[in-house]
Amino acid sequence: MTDPVLSVERLSVDYRSGTERVHAVTDVSFTIPPGRVVGIVGETGCGKSTLAQAIPRLLPEPPAEIVSGHIVFRGTDLVAVPRRRLPLVRGTGIGMIFQEPLNSLNPALRVYDQVAEAVQIRHWRDIGLLPTFRGGSKPFDYSRRPLPETSAVLSRPITPGGAVAEKAQRRLTDRLDAREEVLRYLRLVRIQDPETVLDRYPHELSGGMRQRIMIAMALSERPSLLIADEPTSALDVTIQAQVLTLMKELIDEVQASILFISHDFGVIAEIADDLGVMYAGRLVEFGPVADVFRTPRHPYTRGLLRAVPERYKSDGPLEVIPGSVPHLARLPAGCSYHPRCPLAQDLCRVDPPPALRTVKGSAERAPHQSACHFAEEVGTTP
Amino acid sequence: MGRSLEDLAIFVGKRLLQLLPVLFGVIVLAFLITHVAAIDPCPRWYPKAGHATIMHCEAQFSRPVPVQFYDYFTQLLSGNWGTSQSGDPVLPHILAGVPATLELVLASLFLMIVIGIPLGVLGAAYAGRWADHLVRIFYLSGWATPTFVGAILVVYYLAPTLGLPTSGVYSAAPPFPERTHMSVVDALLAGNLPYTVDALKHLVLPAAVLAFINMGIATRMTRASMLEVLPLDFVRAARMKGLSNFVVLYKHALRNALITTTTVLGVTAGGLLAGTVVIEEIFQWPGIGAYAYVSLGATGVPNFDGAIAVVVVFALGVVLANLVADILYGILDPRVEWR
């Protein structure tokens, strides 16, 4: 098996505020194999955004603090990378799409200047003008991916060519036509009329448009790992659908593994290969999307899935999970879900369950993991 | 309304028209204050003159104040800015003093920008840590220093150590005509390099004192608005592009934080001009501040016409500085429309 692009190992992140310690992320482990899309779902305040920002070490430290664990990106532990070298990892290594398209573009700079900056950084790193991150493992060779159907290729607009074609082109000339490159990526994210958009300021564009530009900016650096932190949550439903469709289309073309954070099961089901469920700072379940949806192995996941309104459900009230999310500074003893759990037993109140363990009977190549004492029973009890 | 050049021209034109009533108000106020505050100035103005002169002078002041103002104002409009009591006309002092003061104020504004703003960025980037505290100590000590104390300390202790001159604009009378009355500009126009260096040496201390005392506002505003901008998504997005900390701070964050700082710097112009009164007197700078000091009676004889002229020029300076700040604000922030 190929090395994972990212493997998070027993990561814990705290926020310090005064004397209080908020355990935003506790003992989280998962891996992202090359070319796969990993979704993380959870309620507001469960630590998923903290996790997303902790991976490229974007959290302000202090107040945030990585208490323990490792973030191994292409063979390098990012926790051990000194602060001033972090920019080398970002951009071309790990790219990120933010939640608020309103705030994620600089209001004082034109679209062109912002996208060109990203294009320029990648170009300078490619030709060695700027130092760059060299991970222990090679980036996944996407040229070996099966090609998309010919009909699909023909129906798509012009997109960046494969990695090989790029390299050949780069050997011909080290000079970069930044404007042409920016236009290429704006076209890639299906922006109509990219030439006029170039000279606009962000406040002159709609939310969906800004999010497309954000995506274009992240993609133009061709990162090995793309972190999308609720990229569709702040958008209108129709725009949300457009952006989601765009991202789904791009996944086949983009040369990145993706970590997709959302609170929306529907979005995750559309886009992800693997799914992790977070509760109160812990990853409580992790596995292939289909397995998690079909046979949830943690009572929290099961409760969440039952609370999703089915498309044409008209009879009876929706199911809810009783109680509310505990405060991350004052977690209950034992399993932090036990006060709300219908299956809780005496063991759960005193003994915190171990971090994820593979559920018996799941496939060895794509293990289904759960952090419940009674993972095997969850599927069988009502 | 939009952001085209015509819109800007209309905006500036409107603001200049609004300036007229402001100036009129300032003239009325300055006139009233001078004529009400100085009780019976004639014997002091002409201590050695004969009875007839004093009687003539008192006859002037015993007329109704509106009549006196009408006389003064019509004279002012016809270009006669009056004279001091010894017959020294006011206008040449103003014309020579304004450029000299402008040079001093611009120099200290320059220092405030190139030192004060980076310090504010530093304070925000290391908020709550020792670098931030050092920055705060620096600008607060400037803020807390009375102008005359700071200036005198610099003249007596700092200047001899650094070997810098503390009086005048040149060490010797220049061999070239003082066309603009800005010492550095004049020397440069004459192509006289030694005199340029000499003028800069004379400029550095008064400008530094003026800047040090007013720096707090620039630093503090920059720090505060940087702290507002830094947690925003676009700053993190800039970091995630792989930009260095320096570029993130100075290109992405400061560009937005400057929008607030600019406005405040425009308001600071008043403080800078007020500071010139004491600074120019102590450093013997031949500007409008030193002239204000003399006109307001510091040497014993107040000069009404000079005092009013100085107040008007200062008011004009403050209003124009605010106008420039508003224009810069619009240039920095693309969301602003001229109106």
Contacts between the chains, C-beta under 8 A, distances in Angstrom:
chain1	res1	chain2	res2	distance
A	53	B	236	7.5
A	56	B	240	6.4
A	58	B	236	5.7
A	58	B	239	6.3
A	58	B	240	6.6
A	60	B	231	7.8
A	84	B	245	7.2
A	87	B	239	7.3
A	87	B	242	5.0
A	87	B	243	6.3
A	87	B	244	5.3
A	87	B	245	7.1
A	88	B	242	7.0
A	89	B	242	7.7
A	90	B	239	6.5
A	90	B	240	5.2
A	90	B	241	6.9
A	90	B	242	4.3
A	91	B	240	6.7
A	91	B	241	4.7
A	91	B	242	2.6
A	91	B	243	7.6
A	92	B	242	6.1
A	93	B	242	7.7
A	94	B	240	7.5
A	95	B	240	6.5
A	96	B	236	7.8
A	96	B	237	7.2
A	96	B	240	4.2
A	98	B	233	4.7
A	98	B	236	6.9
A	98	B	237	5.8
A	99	B	233	7.4
A	100	B	233	5.2
A	103	B	232	5.3
A	103	B	233	3.9
A	103	B	234	5.9
A	104	B	233	4.1
A	104	B	234	5.5
A	104	B	236	7.9
A	104	B	237	4.7
A	105	B	234	5.7
A	105	B	237	7.3
A	106	B	234	4.6
A	106	B	237	7.9
A	106	B	238	6.9
A	106	B	252	5.4
A	106	B	255	7.2
A	106	B	256	7.1
A	107	B	234	7.3
A	107	B	256	6.6
A	107	B	333	7.7
A	107	B	334	7.3
A	107	B	335	6.5
A	108	B	255	4.7
A	108	B	256	5.3
A	108	B	259	7.6
A	108	B	332	6.7
A	108	B	333	6.6
A	108	B	334	6.4
A	109	B	252	7.7
A	109	B	255	7.1
A	117	B	241	6.2
A	117	B	243	7.1
A	118	B	241	4.9
A	121	B	241	6.0
A	121	B	242	5.2
A	121	B	243	7.0
A	125	B	242	7.8
A	201	B	334	4.4
A	201	B	335	7.3
A	203	B	334	7.3
A	203	B	335	5.1
A	214	B	237	7.1
A	217	B	237	7.6
A	217	B	241	7.0
A	218	B	240	7.5
A	221	B	241	6.8
A	221	B	242	6.9
